[in-house]
Amino acid sequence: MRIGTNLDSSGMAPLEDARAEAVKNAARGFDSGWTNQFPNGLDALALLPYFSDGPAELGTAVVPTYPRHPAAMATEALAVQAMTGGRLTLGIGPSHKVMIEGALGLAYSAPARHTREYLEVLKPLLRGEHVKYSGEFFTVDTQLSAPTPPPSVLVSALGPRMLEVTRELAEGTIAIWVRPDLVADYLVPRLGDGARVVVGLTVSVTADPDGTRERVARNFSMIGDLPAYRAVLDRGGLDSPADALVVGDEADVLRELARFRDAGTTDLIVHPEGTAEEKERTLEIVAGLER
């Protein structure tokens, strides 16, 4: 199991600090670093070359599809792939209705069908192929220069239909708010052999696990109101995002991370939670996990 960390793309902190942290985490032995497209943050994909001194794999987890035509996504992804020496993993997803319609005023219709068409256009463009396509959402007749090997593509697939699309057209999924049982019993069987199962996970080595859970439940209360996340929480028997935390002392945390590994998780994206000291200790402990 490969282990990565978040790269701060929120735009709220100095980028120099985020880059220094990425370099430090690479030296600790972390395998990857991942940006996320915050609603008011920096461009998660365009930012990745800034972290080229960091971990070996640089990924997005994730870039929303509806605001960006697949040809535009492919153009930028190929540029980032070239600038990072072939280290890009492109994570994409439909995001949520409240973000796409509410914030951007774009129609958020049929996300599984939209994602299927998106991948049917995106993947061959990344390979440098001529794409002539006419579908429900996209009509394309173009070809891009692809001077580097194409990046692999992951999808933020949580529901059965999205996982079916991912199995057919992508290299794996990026999931969040899940526990090891859901990985083993739901995600892995639906994706099949060879697929990447990347799990975003909030982790805290702390002497106050109850306080950490209460803080996360409070700070992420809106998660349970987003249909895709509500469905995956319900599927895993979880009441709130706080139930998906890995939190406790060193032994507790290492034991839980090993459960994710044994369940078939191929990659973790670790988000440390707590005080500055707790975050630092968490990263040190996680870096030492037997892969």
Buried (B, 14 or more C-beta within 10 A) or exposed (E): BBBBBBBBBBEEEEBEEBBEBBBBBBEBEBBBBBBBBEEEBBBBBBBBBBBBEBBEBBBBBBBBBBBBBBBEBBBBBBBBBBBBEEBBBBBBBBBBBBBBBEEBEBEBEBBBBBBBBBBBBBBBBBEBEEBEBEBEBBEBEEBBEBEBEBBBBBBBBBBEBBBBBBBEBBBBBBBBBBBBEBBBBBBBEBBEEEBBBBBBBBBBBBEBBEEBBEBBBEEBEEBBEBEBBEEBBEBBEBEBBBBBBBBBEEEBBBEBBBBBBEBBBBBBBBBBBBEEEBBBBBBEBBBEBEE
